[in-house]
Amino acid sequence: MPVETGGSSAAHEVIPPPLASAPAAAAGLPPEAGAPEELIQLLTPEGERVDHPDYPLDISASELRGLYRDLVLVRRMDTEAIALQRQGELGIWASLLGQEAAQIGSGRALGPQDMAFPTYREHGVAWCRGVDPLKLLELFRGVSHGGWDPAEHKFHLYTIVIGSQTLHATGYAMGIQRDGATGDGGEAVIAYFGDGATSQGDVNEAFIWASVFNAPVVFFCQNNQWAISEPLERQSRIPLYQRARGFGFPGMRVDGNDVLACLAVTRAALRAAREGQGPTMIEAFTYRMGAHTTTDDPTRYRLAGDLEAWKLRDPVERVKAYLVRSGSADASFFDEIDAEAARLGARLREACRAMPDPAPLSAFEHIYAGPHPVVDAERDAYAAYLDSFDDAGRDGHGAPPSAAGPPGEPGVPRVAQARGTGGFGRTGEAR
């Protein structure tokens, strides 16, 4: 876990013990979070450390500062990406605002050998797996199909089809099971999905296969209360974690805004998977503070009062409060993290704007593992189409219509209009 060196505390410093057991002290969540005994919580919204008999967590001040750093930097990355989209630099962005603790906690619970299967919102987990945030921006800018190596980072490519990654994760888990790669020091798998995905057939099929074959996989559901505009009650009439019981494996609900609880519970579930105890479902009870994506307007379907109530449960502020309360960090540490976040935002902003457009023919690359006659034929046909613009100019017929842009778009730059209608050369230069 990365550790920021700012502040006065040394890595070996002892932090204050928990105040109470979580079942009696879990607080600060709405009634729909369930009875206190249902919710696993180790850090209250007020920044008080509590204990849980089933999920003890021994964590140093240095590790706590590292988690805080993760939370702040991931939030800044997300904020910068939203701004870039609003400025026309990204086509779309799926914000993780409010879900940082669920992603950082579970992401830091993964061992280097474990494999993660994300949706399209797991920017915090990508951070934990060492994926450069610029790779995420490339994807949402449309200049890459997902430019990281899943094997190198043990982090699969983003999955847009809702819930299908749970089947991929289950199959992968069955594979390492048959390879004998589990056990002490072995591998486990985690699959991320949202509350809306629990209504998908793929997810339920993955539950069946994982249960029947005792696959070493953790199903991590980020219940952010909304499947775009559909509320949770349209997905299930019982708490989501209880669904696991019907498939024959354990499930639990964790405070998804508590990075310590998410860390402890995910770590225990991964350990159980490696030990041959089969799958586990974790429901991280959290809230999507922003829009589903930047194309969404959540004010049309949810109340402002709910948003204000969840602001009091902010995952970043509760860790900051605990660091201050326990004397594990001082003002210089927080200033240093803020400065680092500002540098990260500037780097992402500048690098995103400087990203080159891909060559048009690159769309035909990496479709199959090797050459494919259909793809080759399509690529050759499109290359001939691009070359025809050059031929038209040489034949004296003038520039292609795309170079001047379609009618009715006076505010669109000519080069942008050309790109939108095929006005590119083979290597990507604007004609």
C-alpha positions in Angstrom: 0.0 0.0 0.0 1.5 3.4 -0.9 2.3 5.6 2.0 2.6 9.4 2.0 5.5 10.5 4.2 4.0 13.9 5.2 2.9 14.4 8.8 4.5 13.7 12.1 3.6 10.1 12.7 6.0 7.2 12.1 4.9 4.0 10.5 5.2 2.1 13.8 3.0 4.4 15.8 0.2 2.8 17.7 -3.2 4.3 17.0 -6.0 4.4 19.6 -8.0 1.1 20.0 -11.6 0.9 18.7 -14.3 2.4 20.9 -17.0 -0.2 20.6 -18.2 -3.2 18.7 -19.7 -2.4 15.3 -23.1 -4.1 15.8 -23.9 -1.7 18.7 -22.2 1.3 17.3 -22.9 1.2 13.6 -24.5 4.6 12.9 -25.0 7.4 10.4 -26.7 5.4 7.7 -30.4 5.6 6.6 -33.0 3.0 7.7 -32.8 1.2 4.4 -29.3 0.1 5.4 -30.9 -2.4 7.6 -30.6 -3.3 11.2 -27.3 -2.4 12.9 -26.4 -6.1 13.1 -26.7 -6.4 9.4 -24.1 -3.7 8.6 -20.4 -4.2 9.0 -18.7 -0.9 10.0 -15.3 -0.1 11.4 -15.2 3.6 11.0 -18.3 5.8 11.7 -19.2 8.9 9.6 -17.9 11.0 12.5 -14.5 9.4 12.3 -14.7 7.1 15.3 -13.0 3.7 15.1 -15.3 0.8 16.1 -14.6 -2.9 16.2 -16.3 -5.9 14.8 -15.8 -9.4 16.3 -15.7 -11.2 12.9 -13.5 -8.6 11.0 -10.7 -7.5 13.2 -8.3 -5.0 11.4 -4.8 -4.3 12.6 -3.7 -1.2 10.6 -0.9 1.2 11.2 -1.0 5.0 11.0 1.2 4.8 7.9 -1.3 2.5 6.2 -4.2 4.8 7.2 -2.4 7.8 5.6 -1.9 5.7 2.5 -5.6 5.0 2.3 -6.4 8.7 2.7 -4.0 9.5 -0.1 -5.6 7.0 -2.4 -9.1 8.4 -1.6 -8.1 12.0 -2.3 -6.1 11.4 -5.4 -8.8 9.2 -7.0 -11.5 11.8 -6.2 -9.3 14.4 -7.9 -8.9 12.2 -10.9 -12.7 11.8 -11.1 -13.3 15.6 -10.7 -10.8 16.4 -13.4 -12.4 13.9 -15.8 -15.8 15.4 -15.3 -14.4 18.8 -16.1 -12.7 17.5 -19.2 -15.9 16.0 -20.4 -17.8 19.2 -19.8 -15.1 21.0 -21.9 -15.6 18.6 -24.8 -12.3 16.7 -24.2 -14.0 13.4 -23.3 -17.0 11.8 -24.9 -18.5 10.6 -21.7 -17.4 9.8 -18.1 -18.8 7.5 -15.4 -18.1 9.2 -12.1 -17.2 7.3 -8.9 -18.0 10.2 -6.6 -19.2 8.8 -3.3 -17.9 5.3 -4.0 -14.2 5.9 -3.3 -14.1 3.9 -0.1 -15.7 0.8 -1.6 -13.2 0.8 -4.4 -10.1 1.7 -2.5 -10.8 -0.6 0.4 -11.6 -3.6 -1.8 -8.8 -2.7 -4.2 -6.1 -2.6 -1.5 -7.4 -5.9 -0.1 -6.3 -7.6 -3.4 -3.0 -9.5 -3.5 -0.6 -8.9 -6.4 -1.6 -12.3 -7.8 -5.4 -11.8 -7.6 -7.5 -10.9 -10.7 -10.1 -8.2 -10.8 -13.0 -7.9 -13.3 -14.4 -4.3 -13.3 -17.4 -2.6 -14.9 -16.8 0.9 -16.3 -16.7 2.8 -13.0 -13.9 1.1 -11.1 -11.4 3.9 -11.5 -10.3 3.5 -7.8 -9.6 -0.2 -8.3 -7.7 0.6 -11.5 -5.6 3.1 -9.4 -4.9 0.3 -6.8 -3.8 -2.0 -9.6 -1.3 0.4 -11.0 -3.2 1.5 -14.1 -2.2 5.0 -15.2 -5.3 7.2 -15.1 -4.5 8.4 -18.5 -5.3 5.0 -19.9 -8.8 5.5 -18.5 -9.1 8.9 -20.1 -8.0 7.4 -23.5 -10.9 5.0 -23.4 -13.5 7.7 -22.6 -11.9 10.1 -25.1 -12.3 7.4 -27.8 -8.7 7.1 -28.8 -8.2 3.6 -27.3 -10.2 0.4 -26.8 -8.7 0.1 -23.3 -5.0 0.6 -23.4 -3.7 -1.5 -20.5 -2.5 -5.1 -20.3 -4.9 -7.1 -18.1 -2.2 -9.7 -17.4 0.3 -7.1 -16.3 -2.0 -5.3 -13.9 -4.2 -8.3 -13.0 -7.1 -6.0 -13.9 -9.3 -6.8 -16.8 -10.5 -4.3 -19.4 -13.6 -2.2 -18.6 -16.9 -4.0 -19.4 -19.7 -1.9 -20.7 -22.3 -4.7 -21.0 -24.0 -4.8 -17.7 -23.1 -7.9 -15.6 -21.3 -9.9 -18.2 -18.0 -9.6 -16.4 -19.3 -11.7 -13.6 -19.4 -14.7 -16.0 -15.9 -13.9 -17.2 -14.7 -13.7 -13.6 -16.4 -17.0 -12.7 -14.8 -18.7 -15.7 -11.4 -17.3 -14.8 -11.8 -18.5 -11.2 -12.8 -22.0 -12.3 -9.7 -22.0 -14.5 -7.2 -21.1 -11.7 -9.0 -23.7 -9.6 -8.3 -26.4 -12.1 -4.7 -25.1 -12.5 -4.2 -25.7 -8.8 -3.3 -22.0 -8.4 -5.4 -21.4 -5.2 -4.4 -22.2 -1.6 -2.0 -20.3 0.7 -0.3 -17.6 -1.4 -2.4 -18.5 -4.4 -4.9 -16.6 -6.5 -8.5 -15.4 -6.1 -10.8 -13.4 -8.3 -13.1 -10.4 -7.6 -15.9 -9.3 -9.8 -17.4 -5.8 -9.5 -21.0 -4.9 -10.4 -23.8 -2.6 -9.3 -27.2 -3.0 -7.8 -28.9 -2.8 -11.1 -26.8 -5.6 -12.5 -28.2 -8.0 -9.9 -31.3 -8.2 -12.1 -29.3 -9.4 -15.1 -29.4 -13.0 -16.1 -25.6 -13.1 -16.5 -25.1 -12.2 -12.9 -27.5 -14.9 -11.6 -26.0 -17.5 -13.9 -22.5 -16.6 -12.6 -23.8 -17.1 -9.1 -25.1 -20.6 -10.0 -21.8 -21.7 -11.7 -19.7 -20.2 -8.9 -21.7 -21.9 -6.2 -22.0 -25.3 -7.9 -18.3 -25.4 -8.7 -17.1 -23.8 -5.5 -15.2 -21.2 -7.6 -12.7 -18.9 -5.8 -14.5 -15.7 -6.6 -15.7 -12.7 -4.6 -18.8 -10.9 -6.0 -18.5 -7.3 -4.9 -21.7 -5.4 -5.4 -21.5 -1.6 -5.1 -25.1 -0.8 -4.2 -25.2 2.9 -4.9 -29.0 2.9 -4.7 -29.6 3.8 -8.3 -29.5 1.8 -11.5 -29.4 5.0 -13.7 -32.8 6.3 -12.7 -34.3 3.1 -11.2 -34.2 2.9 -7.4 -33.1 -0.1 -5.4 -36.6 -1.2 -4.6 -37.1 -2.0 -8.3 -34.2 -4.5 -8.1 -35.0 -6.5 -5.0 -37.5 -6.7 -2.1 -34.9 -8.0 0.2 -31.4 -6.7 1.0 -29.1 -7.6 -2.0 -26.6 -9.5 0.1 -29.3 -12.0 1.2 -29.7 -13.2 -2.4 -26.4 -15.1 -2.0 -28.1 -17.5 0.5 -30.5 -18.7 -2.2 -27.5 -19.7 -4.4 -25.7 -21.5 -1.5 -22.9 -19.2 -0.5 -22.5 -16.5 2.1 -23.3 -12.8 1.7 -22.7 -9.8 3.9 -23.4 -6.0 3.8 -20.7 -3.6 4.6 -20.7 0.2 5.0 -19.6 1.1 1.5 -18.4 4.5 2.7 -16.1 3.0 5.3 -12.7 2.2 3.6 -11.6 0.2 6.7 -14.6 -2.1 6.7 -14.4 -2.6 2.9 -10.7 -3.5 3.3 -11.3 -6.0 6.1 -14.3 -7.7 4.7 -12.9 -8.1 1.2 -9.6 -9.3 2.6 -11.4 -12.0 4.5 -13.6 -13.0 1.5 -10.5 -13.4 -0.7 -8.8 -15.5 1.9 -11.8 -17.8 2.1 -11.8 -18.1 -1.7 -8.1 -19.1 -1.7 -8.7 -21.6 1.0 -11.3 -23.4 -1.0 -14.4 -22.1 0.8 -16.0 -21.0 -2.5 -17.6 -17.7 -3.5 -18.8 -14.8 -1.3 -21.0 -11.9 -2.1 -20.2 -8.5 -0.6 -22.8 -5.7 -0.8 -21.1 -2.4 -0.3 -24.0 -0.1 0.8 -23.1 3.3 -0.6 -24.5 6.2 -2.7 -23.8 7.5 -6.1 -23.2 11.2 -5.3 -23.1 12.3 -9.0 -24.8 11.4 -12.2 -24.8 7.9 -13.6 -22.7 9.3 -16.4 -22.2 12.8 -17.7 -25.1 12.3 -20.0 -27.5 11.8 -17.0 -29.4 14.4 -15.0 -30.1 12.9 -11.5 -32.2 15.9 -10.4 -35.0 14.5 -12.5 -35.5 11.4 -10.4 -34.1 11.8 -6.9 -34.4 14.2 -4.0 -31.9 16.8 -3.1 -32.4 16.0 0.5 -31.1 12.5 0.1 -28.0 13.8 -1.5 -27.4 16.2 1.4 -27.9 13.4 3.9 -25.3 11.3 2.2 -22.8 14.1 2.1 -22.6 13.7 5.9 -21.3 10.2 5.3 -18.5 11.2 3.0 -15.9 8.5 2.8 -12.9 10.9 2.5 -13.9 13.2 5.4 -14.4 10.3 7.9 -10.8 9.1 7.3 -9.5 12.6 7.6 -11.5 13.1 10.9 -10.0 9.8 12.3 -6.5 10.8 11.3 -6.8 14.1 13.1 -8.6 12.5 16.1 -6.0 9.8 16.5 -3.1 12.2 16.0 -1.9 10.1 13.0 -1.5 13.1 10.7 -1.0 16.9 11.0 -1.8 19.9 8.8 1.4 19.5 6.8 0.4 16.0 5.7 -3.0 17.2 4.4 -1.4 20.2 2.7 1.0 17.8 1.0 -1.8 15.5 -0.2 -3.8 18.5 -1.6 -0.7 19.7 -3.5 -0.1 16.2 -4.9 -3.8 16.1 -6.0 -3.4 19.4 -7.8 -0.3 18.2 -9.6 -2.2 15.0 -10.6 -5.1 17.1 -12.0 -2.8 19.3 -14.0 -1.0 16.3 -15.5 -4.2 14.6 -16.5 -5.6 17.8 -18.0 -2.6 18.6 -20.1 -2.0 15.0 -21.2 -5.6 14.5 -22.2 -5.7 17.5 -24.4 -2.4 16.4 -26.0 -3.7 12.9 -26.9 -3.3 12.3 -30.7 -6.3 11.0 -32.7 -5.8 7.4 -33.7 -5.2 6.4 -37.3 -8.6 5.3 -38.8 -7.2 1.9 -39.8 -6.3 1.2 -36.2 -9.9 0.4 -35.6 -9.3 -2.9 -37.3 -6.4 -3.9 -35.0 -6.7 -6.3 -32.0 -10.1 -7.6 -33.1 -8.9 -11.2 -33.0 -5.7 -12.8 -31.7 -4.5 -13.3 -35.2 -5.4 -12.3 -38.8 -9.0 -12.8 -39.9 -10.1 -12.7 -43.6 -13.3 -10.8 -42.9 -11.5 -8.1 -40.9 -8.7 -7.9 -43.5 -11.2 -7.4 -46.3 -13.1 -4.7 -44.3 -9.9 -2.9 -43.6 -8.8 -3.0 -47.2 -12.2 -1.7 -48.3 -12.1 1.2 -45.9 -8.5 2.0 -46.8 -9.6 2.2 -50.5 -12.4 4.5 -49.4 -10.0 6.8 -47.7 -7.6 6.8 -50.7 -10.5 7.7 -53.0 -10.5 11.2 -51.5 -7.0 11.7 -52.7 -7.9 10.3 -56.1 -10.9 12.7 -56.4 -8.6 15.7 -55.8 -6.1 14.5 -58.4 -8.8 13.9 -60.9 -9.9 17.5 -60.7 -13.2 16.9 -59.0 -12.3 19.0 -56.0 -12.1 18.2 -52.3 -14.5 15.7 -50.7 -17.6 17.2 -49.2 -16.3 16.3 -45.7 -13.4 18.8 -46.0 -15.9 21.7 -46.0 -18.1 20.1 -43.5 -21.8 19.3 -43.7 -24.2 22.2 -44.1 -26.0 23.6 -41.0 -23.0 23.4 -38.7 -21.4 26.9 -38.9 -20.0 26.7 -35.4 -18.1 23.4 -35.9 -14.5 23.8 -37.0 -13.9 22.5 -40.6 -11.3 20.0 -39.4 -13.7 18.6 -36.8 -16.4 18.2 -39.4 -14.0 16.5 -41.7 -13.1 14.0 -39.0 -16.8 13.3 -38.3 -17.5 12.3 -41.9 -14.4 10.5 -43.0 -12.0 13.3 -43.8 -8.9 11.5 -42.6 -5.9 10.0 -44.3 -4.8 6.5 -43.6 -2.4 7.6 -40.9 -4.9 9.9 -39.1 -4.0 13.3 -40.5 -6.9 15.6 -41.2 -7.5 16.2 -44.9 
